[in-house]
Amino acid sequence: MSGKKFTRVIALADFPNSGIASIRSNGWHVVVARVGNAFHALNDRCSHAASPLSTGRLRHGVIICPLHGARFDLASGKCIGNAYRAVRSFPVRMVDGWIEVALPSTPPDLAESPVMP
């Protein structure tokens, strides 16, 4: 996996009951979401309005942007209905009770950083 390494981001025991965790690591804002027993990680930025997806809602394997309702598939980052660009997805794994995400070794550029309120 060139240019990426897995990083511990949150202990499973600390994962929120809401099913959504907002993580910051190596300059990346990442939304980690739980669907059943599976975890998914996406860049925490809506490709339409640049708002954080982590403040949105989960529904049936999709995260919904709180600003305009854009829906993104958690497994792939693709926008449902293809109305907007996909958001970057990251590989996730569980190791010794920790959720780990494979992030790029370099921080994101402005086009992948969320606009924070």
Phi and psi restraints in degrees (range 20) as a CNS / XPLOR table:
assign (resid 1 and name C) (resid 2 and name N)
       (resid 2 and name CA) (resid 2 and name C) 1.0 -67.1 20.0 2
assign (resid 2 and name N) (resid 2 and name CA)
       (resid 2 and name C) (resid 3 and name N) 1.0 129.6 20.0 2
assign (resid 2 and name C) (resid 3 and name N)
       (resid 3 and name CA) (resid 3 and name C) 1.0 78.3 20.0 2
assign (resid 3 and name N) (resid 3 and name CA)
       (resid 3 and name C) (resid 4 and name N) 1.0 1.1 20.0 2
assign (resid 3 and name C) (resid 4 and name N)
       (resid 4 and name CA) (resid 4 and name C) 1.0 -130.0 20.0 2
assign (resid 4 and name N) (resid 4 and name CA)
       (resid 4 and name C) (resid 5 and name N) 1.0 147.5 20.0 2
assign (resid 4 and name C) (resid 5 and name N)
       (resid 5 and name CA) (resid 5 and name C) 1.0 -140.8 20.0 2
assign (resid 5 and name N) (resid 5 and name CA)
       (resid 5 and name C) (resid 6 and name N) 1.0 149.1 20.0 2
assign (resid 5 and name C) (resid 6 and name N)
       (resid 6 and name CA) (resid 6 and name C) 1.0 -74.9 20.0 2
assign (resid 6 and name N) (resid 6 and name CA)
       (resid 6 and name C) (resid 7 and name N) 1.0 135.4 20.0 2
assign (resid 6 and name C) (resid 7 and name N)
       (resid 7 and name CA) (resid 7 and name C) 1.0 -126.4 20.0 2
assign (resid 7 and name N) (resid 7 and name CA)
       (resid 7 and name C) (resid 8 and name N) 1.0 133.7 20.0 2
assign (resid 7 and name C) (resid 8 and name N)
       (resid 8 and name CA) (resid 8 and name C) 1.0 -65.8 20.0 2
assign (resid 8 and name N) (resid 8 and name CA)
       (resid 8 and name C) (resid 9 and name N) 1.0 128.5 20.0 2
assign (resid 8 and name C) (resid 9 and name N)
       (resid 9 and name CA) (resid 9 and name C) 1.0 -117.2 20.0 2
assign (resid 9 and name N) (resid 9 and name CA)
       (resid 9 and name C) (resid 10 and name N) 1.0 -33.0 20.0 2
assign (resid 9 and name C) (resid 10 and name N)
       (resid 10 and name CA) (resid 10 and name C) 1.0 -162.8 20.0 2
assign (resid 10 and name N) (resid 10 and name CA)
       (resid 10 and name C) (resid 11 and name N) 1.0 141.0 20.0 2
assign (resid 10 and name C) (resid 11 and name N)
       (resid 11 and name CA) (resid 11 and name C) 1.0 -72.0 20.0 2
assign (resid 11 and name N) (resid 11 and name CA)
       (resid 11 and name C) (resid 12 and name N) 1.0 141.6 20.0 2
assign (resid 11 and name C) (resid 12 and name N)
       (resid 12 and name CA) (resid 12 and name C) 1.0 -55.7 20.0 2
assign (resid 12 and name N) (resid 12 and name CA)
       (resid 12 and name C) (resid 13 and name N) 1.0 -39.5 20.0 2
assign (resid 12 and name C) (resid 13 and name N)
       (resid 13 and name CA) (resid 13 and name C) 1.0 -63.2 20.0 2
assign (resid 13 and name N) (resid 13 and name CA)
       (resid 13 and name C) (resid 14 and name N) 1.0 -23.8 20.0 2
assign (resid 13 and name C) (resid 14 and name N)
       (resid 14 and name CA) (resid 14 and name C) 1.0 -97.3 20.0 2
assign (resid 14 and name N) (resid 14 and name CA)
       (resid 14 and name C) (resid 15 and name N) 1.0 -0.9 20.0 2
assign (resid 14 and name C) (resid 15 and name N)
       (resid 15 and name CA) (resid 15 and name C) 1.0 -67.0 20.0 2
assign (resid 15 and name N) (resid 15 and name CA)
       (resid 15 and name C) (resid 16 and name N) 1.0 132.0 20.0 2
assign (resid 15 and name C) (resid 16 and name N)
       (resid 16 and name CA) (resid 16 and name C) 1.0 -62.9 20.0 2
assign (resid 16 and name N) (resid 16 and name CA)
       (resid 16 and name C) (resid 17 and name N) 1.0 146.6 20.0 2
assign (resid 16 and name C) (resid 17 and name N)
       (resid 17 and name CA) (resid 17 and name C) 1.0 -63.8 20.0 2
assign (resid 17 and name N) (resid 17 and name CA)
       (resid 17 and name C) (resid 18 and name N) 1.0 -21.8 20.0 2
assign (resid 17 and name C) (resid 18 and name N)
       (resid 18 and name CA) (resid 18 and name C) 1.0 -65.1 20.0 2
assign (resid 18 and name N) (resid 18 and name CA)
       (resid 18 and name C) (resid 19 and name N) 1.0 -19.7 20.0 2
assign (resid 18 and name C) (resid 19 and name N)
       (resid 19 and name CA) (resid 19 and name C) 1.0 88.8 20.0 2
assign (resid 19 and name N) (resid 19 and name CA)
       (resid 19 and name C) (resid 20 and name N) 1.0 1.5 20.0 2
assign (resid 19 and name C) (resid 20 and name N)
       (resid 20 and name CA) (resid 20 and name C) 1.0 -130.9 20.0 2
assign (resid 20 and name N) (resid 20 and name CA)
       (resid 20 and name C) (resid 21 and name N) 1.0 130.4 20.0 2
assign (resid 20 and name C) (resid 21 and name N)
       (resid 21 and name CA) (resid 21 and name C) 1.0 -125.8 20.0 2
assign (resid 21 and name N) (resid 21 and name CA)
       (resid 21 and name C) (resid 22 and name N) 1.0 136.7 20.0 2
assign (resid 21 and name C) (resid 22 and name N)
       (resid 22 and name CA) (resid 22 and name C) 1.0 -100.1 20.0 2
assign (resid 22 and name N) (resid 22 and name CA)
       (resid 22 and name C) (resid 23 and name N) 1.0 122.3 20.0 2
assign (resid 22 and name C) (resid 23 and name N)
       (resid 23 and name CA) (resid 23 and name C) 1.0 -122.6 20.0 2
assign (resid 23 and name N) (resid 23 and name CA)
       (resid 23 and name C) (resid 24 and name N) 1.0 145.7 20.0 2
assign (resid 23 and name C) (resid 24 and name N)
       (resid 24 and name CA) (resid 24 and name C) 1.0 -127.1 20.0 2
assign (resid 24 and name N) (resid 24 and name CA)
       (resid 24 and name C) (resid 25 and name N) 1.0 124.7 20.0 2
assign (resid 24 and name C) (resid 25 and name N)
       (resid 25 and name CA) (resid 25 and name C) 1.0 -150.0 20.0 2
assign (resid 25 and name N) (resid 25 and name CA)
       (resid 25 and name C) (resid 26 and name N) 1.0 133.2 20.0 2
assign (resid 25 and name C) (resid 26 and name N)
       (resid 26 and name CA) (resid 26 and name C) 1.0 53.1 20.0 2
assign (resid 26 and name N) (resid 26 and name CA)
       (resid 26 and name C) (resid 27 and name N) 1.0 33.2 20.0 2
assign (resid 26 and name C) (resid 27 and name N)
       (resid 27 and name CA) (resid 27 and name C) 1.0 86.6 20.0 2
assign (resid 27 and name N) (resid 27 and name CA)
       (resid 27 and name C) (resid 28 and name N) 1.0 -10.7 20.0 2
assign (resid 27 and name C) (resid 28 and name N)
       (resid 28 and name CA) (resid 28 and name C) 1.0 -86.8 20.0 2
assign (resid 28 and name N) (resid 28 and name CA)
       (resid 28 and name C) (resid 29 and name N) 1.0 139.0 20.0 2
assign (resid 28 and name C) (resid 29 and name N)
       (resid 29 and name CA) (resid 29 and name C) 1.0 -99.2 20.0 2
assign (resid 29 and name N) (resid 29 and name CA)
       (resid 29 and name C) (resid 30 and name N) 1.0 121.7 20.0 2
assign (resid 29 and name C) (resid 30 and name N)
       (resid 30 and name CA) (resid 30 and name C) 1.0 -127.0 20.0 2
assign (resid 30 and name N) (resid 30 and name CA)
       (resid 30 and name C) (resid 31 and name N) 1.0 136.4 20.0 2
assign (resid 30 and name C) (resid 31 and name N)
       (resid 31 and name CA) (resid 31 and name C) 1.0 -102.9 20.0 2
assign (resid 31 and name N) (resid 31 and name CA)
       (resid 31 and name C) (resid 32 and name N) 1.0 123.0 20.0 2
assign (resid 31 and name C) (resid 32 and name N)
       (resid 32 and name CA) (resid 32 and name C) 1.0 -106.9 20.0 2
assign (resid 32 and name N) (resid 32 and name CA)
       (resid 32 and name C) (resid 33 and name N) 1.0 127.3 20.0 2
assign (resid 32 and name C) (resid 33 and name N)
       (resid 33 and name CA) (resid 33 and name C) 1.0 -125.5 20.0 2
assign (resid 33 and name N) (resid 33 and name CA)
       (resid 33 and name C) (resid 34 and name N) 1.0 143.8 20.0 2
assign (resid 33 and name C) (resid 34 and name N)
       (resid 34 and name CA) (resid 34 and name C) 1.0 -109.0 20.0 2
assign (resid 34 and name N) (resid 34 and name CA)
       (resid 34 and name C) (resid 35 and name N) 1.0 129.3 20.0 2
assign (resid 34 and name C) (resid 35 and name N)
       (resid 35 and name CA) (resid 35 and name C) 1.0 -127.1 20.0 2
assign (resid 35 and name N) (resid 35 and name CA)
       (resid 35 and name C) (resid 36 and name N) 1.0 107.4 20.0 2
assign (resid 35 and name C) (resid 36 and name N)
       (resid 36 and name CA) (resid 36 and name C) 1.0 63.7 20.0 2
assign (resid 36 and name N) (resid 36 and name CA)
       (resid 36 and name C) (resid 37 and name N) 1.0 -122.5 20.0 2
assign (resid 36 and name C) (resid 37 and name N)
       (resid 37 and name CA) (resid 37 and name C) 1.0 -99.7 20.0 2
assign (resid 37 and name N) (resid 37 and name CA)
       (resid 37 and name C) (resid 38 and name N) 1.0 2.8 20.0 2
assign (resid 37 and name C) (resid 38 and name N)
       (resid 38 and name CA) (resid 38 and name C) 1.0 -99.6 20.0 2
assign (resid 38 and name N) (resid 38 and name CA)
       (resid 38 and name C) (resid 39 and name N) 1.0 144.7 20.0 2
assign (resid 38 and name C) (resid 39 and name N)
       (resid 39 and name CA) (resid 39 and name C) 1.0 -115.2 20.0 2
assign (resid 39 and name N) (resid 39 and name CA)
       (resid 39 and name C) (resid 40 and name N) 1.0 143.5 20.0 2
assign (resid 39 and name C) (resid 40 and name N)
       (resid 40 and name CA) (resid 40 and name C) 1.0 -132.4 20.0 2
assign (resid 40 and name N) (resid 40 and name CA)
       (resid 40 and name C) (resid 41 and name N) 1.0 150.4 20.0 2
assign (resid 40 and name C) (resid 41 and name N)
       (resid 41 and name CA) (resid 41 and name C) 1.0 -133.2 20.0 2
assign (resid 41 and name N) (resid 41 and name CA)
       (resid 41 and name C) (resid 42 and name N) 1.0 131.9 20.0 2
assign (resid 41 and name C) (resid 42 and name N)
       (resid 42 and name CA) (resid 42 and name C) 1.0 -130.2 20.0 2
assign (resid 42 and name N) (resid 42 and name CA)
       (resid 42 and name C) (resid 43 and name N) 1.0 156.0 20.0 2
assign (resid 42 and name C) (resid 43 and name N)
       (resid 43 and name CA) (resid 43 and name C) 1.0 -60.1 20.0 2
assign (resid 43 and name N) (resid 43 and name CA)
       (resid 43 and name C) (resid 44 and name N) 1.0 132.9 20.0 2
assign (resid 43 and name C) (resid 44 and name N)
       (resid 44 and name CA) (resid 44 and name C) 1.0 -85.2 20.0 2
assign (resid 44 and name N) (resid 44 and name CA)
       (resid 44 and name C) (resid 45 and name N) 1.0 58.8 20.0 2
assign (resid 44 and name C) (resid 45 and name N)
       (resid 45 and name CA) (resid 45 and name C) 1.0 -151.1 20.0 2
assign (resid 45 and name N) (resid 45 and name CA)
       (resid 45 and name C) (resid 46 and name N) 1.0 119.3 20.0 2
assign (resid 45 and name C) (resid 46 and name N)
       (resid 46 and name CA) (resid 46 and name C) 1.0 -64.1 20.0 2
assign (resid 46 and name N) (resid 46 and name CA)
       (resid 46 and name C) (resid 47 and name N) 1.0 133.0 20.0 2
assign (resid 46 and name C) (resid 47 and name N)
       (resid 47 and name CA) (resid 47 and name C) 1.0 -74.3 20.0 2
assign (resid 47 and name N) (resid 47 and name CA)
       (resid 47 and name C) (resid 48 and name N) 1.0 -10.0 20.0 2
assign (resid 47 and name C) (resid 48 and name N)
       (resid 48 and name CA) (resid 48 and name C) 1.0 -91.8 20.0 2
assign (resid 48 and name N) (resid 48 and name CA)
       (resid 48 and name C) (resid 49 and name N) 1.0 -53.0 20.0 2
assign (resid 48 and name C) (resid 49 and name N)
       (resid 49 and name CA) (resid 49 and name C) 1.0 -117.3 20.0 2
assign (resid 49 and name N) (resid 49 and name CA)
       (resid 49 and name C) (resid 50 and name N) 1.0 2.8 20.0 2
assign (resid 49 and name C) (resid 50 and name N)
       (resid 50 and name CA) (resid 50 and name C) 1.0 64.4 20.0 2
assign (resid 50 and name N) (resid 50 and name CA)
       (resid 50 and name C) (resid 51 and name N) 1.0 14.0 20.0 2
assign (resid 50 and name C) (resid 51 and name N)
       (resid 51 and name CA) (resid 51 and name C) 1.0 -84.6 20.0 2
assign (resid 51 and name N) (resid 51 and name CA)
       (resid 51 and name C) (resid 52 and name N) 1.0 156.4 20.0 2
assign (resid 51 and name C) (resid 52 and name N)
       (resid 52 and name CA) (resid 52 and name C) 1.0 -66.5 20.0 2
assign (resid 52 and name N) (resid 52 and name CA)
       (resid 52 and name C) (resid 53 and name N) 1.0 127.4 20.0 2
assign (resid 52 and name C) (resid 53 and name N)
       (resid 53 and name CA) (resid 53 and name C) 1.0 -72.2 20.0 2
assign (resid 53 and name N) (resid 53 and name CA)
       (resid 53 and name C) (resid 54 and name N) 1.0 -22.9 20.0 2
assign (resid 53 and name C) (resid 54 and name N)
       (resid 54 and name CA) (resid 54 and name C) 1.0 -64.5 20.0 2
assign (resid 54 and name N) (resid 54 and name CA)
       (resid 54 and name C) (resid 55 and name N) 1.0 -13.7 20.0 2
assign (resid 54 and name C) (resid 55 and name N)
       (resid 55 and name CA) (resid 55 and name C) 1.0 -95.7 20.0 2
assign (resid 55 and name N) (resid 55 and name CA)
       (resid 55 and name C) (resid 56 and name N) 1.0 7.2 20.0 2
assign (resid 55 and name C) (resid 56 and name N)
       (resid 56 and name CA) (resid 56 and name C) 1.0 -89.3 20.0 2
assign (resid 56 and name N) (resid 56 and name CA)
       (resid 56 and name C) (resid 57 and name N) 1.0 -165.6 20.0 2
assign (resid 56 and name C) (resid 57 and name N)
       (resid 57 and name CA) (resid 57 and name C) 1.0 -116.2 20.0 2
assign (resid 57 and name N) (resid 57 and name CA)
       (resid 57 and name C) (resid 58 and name N) 1.0 153.6 20.0 2
assign (resid 57 and name C) (resid 58 and name N)
       (resid 58 and name CA) (resid 58 and name C) 1.0 -100.6 20.0 2
assign (resid 58 and name N) (resid 58 and name CA)
       (resid 58 and name C) (resid 59 and name N) 1.0 136.7 20.0 2
assign (resid 58 and name C) (resid 59 and name N)
       (resid 59 and name CA) (resid 59 and name C) 1.0 -149.1 20.0 2
assign (resid 59 and name N) (resid 59 and name CA)
       (resid 59 and name C) (resid 60 and name N) 1.0 114.6 20.0 2
assign (resid 59 and name C) (resid 60 and name N)
       (resid 60 and name CA) (resid 60 and name C) 1.0 50.4 20.0 2
assign (resid 60 and name N) (resid 60 and name CA)
       (resid 60 and name C) (resid 61 and name N) 1.0 49.1 20.0 2
assign (resid 60 and name C) (resid 61 and name N)
       (resid 61 and name CA) (resid 61 and name C) 1.0 79.9 20.0 2
assign (resid 61 and name N) (resid 61 and name CA)
       (resid 61 and name C) (resid 62 and name N) 1.0 15.5 20.0 2
assign (resid 61 and name C) (resid 62 and name N)
       (resid 62 and name CA) (resid 62 and name C) 1.0 -128.5 20.0 2
assign (resid 62 and name N) (resid 62 and name CA)
       (resid 62 and name C) (resid 63 and name N) 1.0 144.0 20.0 2
assign (resid 62 and name C) (resid 63 and name N)
       (resid 63 and name CA) (resid 63 and name C) 1.0 -108.6 20.0 2
assign (resid 63 and name N) (resid 63 and name CA)
       (resid 63 and name C) (resid 64 and name N) 1.0 136.4 20.0 2
assign (resid 63 and name C) (resid 64 and name N)
       (resid 64 and name CA) (resid 64 and name C) 1.0 -109.6 20.0 2
assign (resid 64 and name N) (resid 64 and name CA)
       (resid 64 and name C) (resid 65 and name N) 1.0 123.6 20.0 2
assign (resid 64 and name C) (resid 65 and name N)
       (resid 65 and name CA) (resid 65 and name C) 1.0 -62.0 20.0 2
assign (resid 65 and name N) (resid 65 and name CA)
       (resid 65 and name C) (resid 66 and name N) 1.0 131.7 20.0 2
assign (resid 65 and name C) (resid 66 and name N)
       (resid 66 and name CA) (resid 66 and name C) 1.0 -72.7 20.0 2
assign (resid 66 and name N) (resid 66 and name CA)
       (resid 66 and name C) (resid 67 and name N) 1.0 -16.9 20.0 2
assign (resid 66 and name C) (resid 67 and name N)
       (resid 67 and name CA) (resid 67 and name C) 1.0 -81.3 20.0 2
assign (resid 67 and name N) (resid 67 and name CA)
       (resid 67 and name C) (resid 68 and name N) 1.0 -53.1 20.0 2
assign (resid 67 and name C) (resid 68 and name N)
       (resid 68 and name CA) (resid 68 and name C) 1.0 -127.9 20.0 2
assign (resid 68 and name N) (resid 68 and name CA)
       (resid 68 and name C) (resid 69 and name N) 1.0 4.0 20.0 2
assign (resid 68 and name C) (resid 69 and name N)
       (resid 69 and name CA) (resid 69 and name C) 1.0 84.0 20.0 2
assign (resid 69 and name N) (resid 69 and name CA)
       (resid 69 and name C) (resid 70 and name N) 1.0 11.0 20.0 2
assign (resid 69 and name C) (resid 70 and name N)
       (resid 70 and name CA) (resid 70 and name C) 1.0 -60.0 20.0 2
assign (resid 70 and name N) (resid 70 and name CA)
       (resid 70 and name C) (resid 71 and name N) 1.0 140.0 20.0 2
assign (resid 70 and name C) (resid 71 and name N)
       (resid 71 and name CA) (resid 71 and name C) 1.0 -115.0 20.0 2
assign (resid 71 and name N) (resid 71 and name CA)
       (resid 71 and name C) (resid 72 and name N) 1.0 132.7 20.0 2
assign (resid 71 and name C) (resid 72 and name N)
       (resid 72 and name CA) (resid 72 and name C) 1.0 -124.4 20.0 2
assign (resid 72 and name N) (resid 72 and name CA)
       (resid 72 and name C) (resid 73 and name N) 1.0 131.0 20.0 2
assign (resid 72 and name C) (resid 73 and name N)
       (resid 73 and name CA) (resid 73 and name C) 1.0 -66.3 20.0 2
assign (resid 73 and name N) (resid 73 and name CA)
       (resid 73 and name C) (resid 74 and name N) 1.0 125.6 20.0 2
assign (resid 73 and name C) (resid 74 and name N)
       (resid 74 and name CA) (resid 74 and name C) 1.0 -67.9 20.0 2
assign (resid 74 and name N) (resid 74 and name CA)
       (resid 74 and name C) (resid 75 and name N) 1.0 -31.3 20.0 2
assign (resid 74 and name C) (resid 75 and name N)
       (resid 75 and name CA) (resid 75 and name C) 1.0 -73.7 20.0 2
assign (resid 75 and name N) (resid 75 and name CA)
       (resid 75 and name C) (resid 76 and name N) 1.0 -32.4 20.0 2
assign (resid 75 and name C) (resid 76 and name N)
       (resid 76 and name CA) (resid 76 and name C) 1.0 -119.8 20.0 2
assign (resid 76 and name N) (resid 76 and name CA)
       (resid 76 and name C) (resid 77 and name N) 1.0 -21.4 20.0 2
assign (resid 76 and name C) (resid 77 and name N)
       (resid 77 and name CA) (resid 77 and name C) 1.0 85.0 20.0 2
assign (resid 77 and name N) (resid 77 and name CA)
       (resid 77 and name C) (resid 78 and name N) 1.0 -2.5 20.0 2
assign (resid 77 and name C) (resid 78 and name N)
       (resid 78 and name CA) (resid 78 and name C) 1.0 -69.9 20.0 2
assign (resid 78 and name N) (resid 78 and name CA)
       (resid 78 and name C) (resid 79 and name N) 1.0 142.8 20.0 2
assign (resid 78 and name C) (resid 79 and name N)
       (resid 79 and name CA) (resid 79 and name C) 1.0 -76.3 20.0 2
assign (resid 79 and name N) (resid 79 and name CA)
       (resid 79 and name C) (resid 80 and name N) 1.0 128.8 20.0 2
assign (resid 79 and name C) (resid 80 and name N)
       (resid 80 and name CA) (resid 80 and name C) 1.0 -69.9 20.0 2
assign (resid 80 and name N) (resid 80 and name CA)
       (resid 80 and name C) (resid 81 and name N) 1.0 127.0 20.0 2
assign (resid 80 and name C) (resid 81 and name N)
       (resid 81 and name CA) (resid 81 and name C) 1.0 87.9 20.0 2
assign (resid 81 and name N) (resid 81 and name CA)
       (resid 81 and name C) (resid 82 and name N) 1.0 -2.6 20.0 2
assign (resid 81 and name C) (resid 82 and name N)
       (resid 82 and name CA) (resid 82 and name C) 1.0 54.9 20.0 2
assign (resid 82 and name N) (resid 82 and name CA)
       (resid 82 and name C) (resid 83 and name N) 1.0 28.4 20.0 2
assign (resid 82 and name C) (resid 83 and name N)
       (resid 83 and name CA) (resid 83 and name C) 1.0 -70.8 20.0 2
assign (resid 83 and name N) (resid 83 and name CA)
       (resid 83 and name C) (resid 84 and name N) 1.0 -30.2 20.0 2
assign (resid 83 and name C) (resid 84 and name N)
       (resid 84 and name CA) (resid 84 and name C) 1.0 -134.9 20.0 2
assign (resid 84 and name N) (resid 84 and name CA)
       (resid 84 and name C) (resid 85 and name N) 1.0 168.1 20.0 2
assign (resid 84 and name C) (resid 85 and name N)
       (resid 85 and name CA) (resid 85 and name C) 1.0 -61.7 20.0 2
assign (resid 85 and name N) (resid 85 and name CA)
       (resid 85 and name C) (resid 86 and name N) 1.0 152.8 20.0 2
assign (resid 85 and name C) (resid 86 and name N)
       (resid 86 and name CA) (resid 86 and name C) 1.0 -67.4 20.0 2
assign (resid 86 and name N) (resid 86 and name CA)
       (resid 86 and name C) (resid 87 and name N) 1.0 156.1 20.0 2
assign (resid 86 and name C) (resid 87 and name N)
       (resid 87 and name CA) (resid 87 and name C) 1.0 -101.1 20.0 2
assign (resid 87 and name N) (resid 87 and name CA)
       (resid 87 and name C) (resid 88 and name N) 1.0 153.2 20.0 2
assign (resid 87 and name C) (resid 88 and name N)
       (resid 88 and name CA) (resid 88 and name C) 1.0 -66.1 20.0 2
assign (resid 88 and name N) (resid 88 and name CA)
       (resid 88 and name C) (resid 89 and name N) 1.0 133.7 20.0 2
assign (resid 88 and name C) (resid 89 and name N)
       (resid 89 and name CA) (resid 89 and name C) 1.0 -108.2 20.0 2
assign (resid 89 and name N) (resid 89 and name CA)
       (resid 89 and name C) (resid 90 and name N) 1.0 154.7 20.0 2
assign (resid 89 and name C) (resid 90 and name N)
       (resid 90 and name CA) (resid 90 and name C) 1.0 -126.7 20.0 2
assign (resid 90 and name N) (resid 90 and name CA)
       (resid 90 and name C) (resid 91 and name N) 1.0 142.0 20.0 2
assign (resid 90 and name C) (resid 91 and name N)
       (resid 91 and name CA) (resid 91 and name C) 1.0 -63.0 20.0 2
assign (resid 91 and name N) (resid 91 and name CA)
       (resid 91 and name C) (resid 92 and name N) 1.0 143.9 20.0 2
assign (resid 91 and name C) (resid 92 and name N)
       (resid 92 and name CA) (resid 92 and name C) 1.0 -128.1 20.0 2
assign (resid 92 and name N) (resid 92 and name CA)
       (resid 92 and name C) (resid 93 and name N) 1.0 144.4 20.0 2
assign (resid 92 and name C) (resid 93 and name N)
       (resid 93 and name CA) (resid 93 and name C) 1.0 -146.4 20.0 2
assign (resid 93 and name N) (resid 93 and name CA)
       (resid 93 and name C) (resid 94 and name N) 1.0 161.4 20.0 2
assign (resid 93 and name C) (resid 94 and name N)
       (resid 94 and name CA) (resid 94 and name C) 1.0 -108.8 20.0 2
assign (resid 94 and name N) (resid 94 and name CA)
       (resid 94 and name C) (resid 95 and name N) 1.0 130.5 20.0 2
assign (resid 94 and name C) (resid 95 and name N)
       (resid 95 and name CA) (resid 95 and name C) 1.0 -139.5 20.0 2
assign (resid 95 and name N) (resid 95 and name CA)
       (resid 95 and name C) (resid 96 and name N) 1.0 119.1 20.0 2
assign (resid 95 and name C) (resid 96 and name N)
       (resid 96 and name CA) (resid 96 and name C) 1.0 50.8 20.0 2
assign (resid 96 and name N) (resid 96 and name CA)
       (resid 96 and name C) (resid 97 and name N) 1.0 43.2 20.0 2
assign (resid 96 and name C) (resid 97 and name N)
       (resid 97 and name CA) (resid 97 and name C) 1.0 80.7 20.0 2
assign (resid 97 and name N) (resid 97 and name CA)
       (resid 97 and name C) (resid 98 and name N) 1.0 9.5 20.0 2
assign (resid 97 and name C) (resid 98 and name N)
       (resid 98 and name CA) (resid 98 and name C) 1.0 -116.0 20.0 2
assign (resid 98 and name N) (resid 98 and name CA)
       (resid 98 and name C) (resid 99 and name N) 1.0 144.1 20.0 2
assign (resid 98 and name C) (resid 99 and name N)
       (resid 99 and name CA) (resid 99 and name C) 1.0 -90.8 20.0 2
assign (resid 99 and name N) (resid 99 and name CA)
       (resid 99 and name C) (resid 100 and name N) 1.0 126.7 20.0 2
assign (resid 99 and name C) (resid 100 and name N)
       (resid 100 and name CA) (resid 100 and name C) 1.0 -119.7 20.0 2
assign (resid 100 and name N) (resid 100 and name CA)
       (resid 100 and name C) (resid 101 and name N) 1.0 141.8 20.0 2
assign (resid 100 and name C) (resid 101 and name N)
       (resid 101 and name CA) (resid 101 and name C) 1.0 -124.5 20.0 2
assign (resid 101 and name N) (resid 101 and name CA)
       (resid 101 and name C) (resid 102 and name N) 1.0 135.9 20.0 2
assign (resid 101 and name C) (resid 102 and name N)
       (resid 102 and name CA) (resid 102 and name C) 1.0 -86.3 20.0 2
assign (resid 102 and name N) (resid 102 and name CA)
       (resid 102 and name C) (resid 103 and name N) 1.0 110.1 20.0 2
assign (resid 102 and name C) (resid 103 and name N)
       (resid 103 and name CA) (resid 103 and name C) 1.0 -111.1 20.0 2
assign (resid 103 and name N) (resid 103 and name CA)
       (resid 103 and name C) (resid 104 and name N) 1.0 152.1 20.0 2
assign (resid 103 and name C) (resid 104 and name N)
       (resid 104 and name CA) (resid 104 and name C) 1.0 -59.0 20.0 2
assign (resid 104 and name N) (resid 104 and name CA)
       (resid 104 and name C) (resid 105 and name N) 1.0 152.6 20.0 2
assign (resid 104 and name C) (resid 105 and name N)
       (resid 105 and name CA) (resid 105 and name C) 1.0 -76.7 20.0 2
assign (resid 105 and name N) (resid 105 and name CA)
       (resid 105 and name C) (resid 106 and name N) 1.0 -13.6 20.0 2
assign (resid 105 and name C) (resid 106 and name N)
       (resid 106 and name CA) (resid 106 and name C) 1.0 -111.7 20.0 2
assign (resid 106 and name N) (resid 106 and name CA)
       (resid 106 and name C) (resid 107 and name N) 1.0 148.2 20.0 2
assign (resid 106 and name C) (resid 107 and name N)
       (resid 107 and name CA) (resid 107 and name C) 1.0 -67.1 20.0 2
assign (resid 107 and name N) (resid 107 and name CA)
       (resid 107 and name C) (resid 108 and name N) 1.0 162.5 20.0 2
assign (resid 107 and name C) (resid 108 and name N)
       (resid 108 and name CA) (resid 108 and name C) 1.0 -71.0 20.0 2
assign (resid 108 and name N) (resid 108 and name CA)
       (resid 108 and name C) (resid 109 and name N) 1.0 157.0 20.0 2
assign (resid 108 and name C) (resid 109 and name N)
       (resid 109 and name CA) (resid 109 and name C) 1.0 -86.6 20.0 2
assign (resid 109 and name N) (resid 109 and name CA)
       (resid 109 and name C) (resid 110 and name N) 1.0 179.1 20.0 2
assign (resid 109 and name C) (resid 110 and name N)
       (resid 110 and name CA) (resid 110 and name C) 1.0 -60.0 20.0 2
assign (resid 110 and name N) (resid 110 and name CA)
       (resid 110 and name C) (resid 111 and name N) 1.0 -30.2 20.0 2
assign (resid 110 and name C) (resid 111 and name N)
       (resid 111 and name CA) (resid 111 and name C) 1.0 -68.8 20.0 2
assign (resid 111 and name N) (resid 111 and name CA)
       (resid 111 and name C) (resid 112 and name N) 1.0 -15.4 20.0 2
assign (resid 111 and name C) (resid 112 and name N)
       (resid 112 and name CA) (resid 112 and name C) 1.0 -116.5 20.0 2
assign (resid 112 and name N) (resid 112 and name CA)
       (resid 112 and name C) (resid 113 and name N) 1.0 9.9 20.0 2
assign (resid 112 and name C) (resid 113 and name N)
       (resid 113 and name CA) (resid 113 and name C) 1.0 -99.3 20.0 2
assign (resid 113 and name N) (resid 113 and name CA)
       (resid 113 and name C) (resid 114 and name N) 1.0 134.1 20.0 2
assign (resid 113 and name C) (resid 114 and name N)
       (resid 114 and name CA) (resid 114 and name C) 1.0 -71.1 20.0 2
assign (resid 114 and name N) (resid 114 and name CA)
       (resid 114 and name C) (resid 115 and name N) 1.0 154.1 20.0 2
assign (resid 114 and name C) (resid 115 and name N)
       (resid 115 and name CA) (resid 115 and name C) 1.0 -86.5 20.0 2
assign (resid 115 and name N) (resid 115 and name CA)
       (resid 115 and name C) (resid 116 and name N) 1.0 115.5 20.0 2
assign (resid 115 and name C) (resid 116 and name N)
       (resid 116 and name CA) (resid 116 and name C) 1.0 -90.4 20.0 2
assign (resid 116 and name N) (resid 116 and name CA)
       (resid 116 and name C) (resid 117 and name N) 1.0 138.6 20.0 2
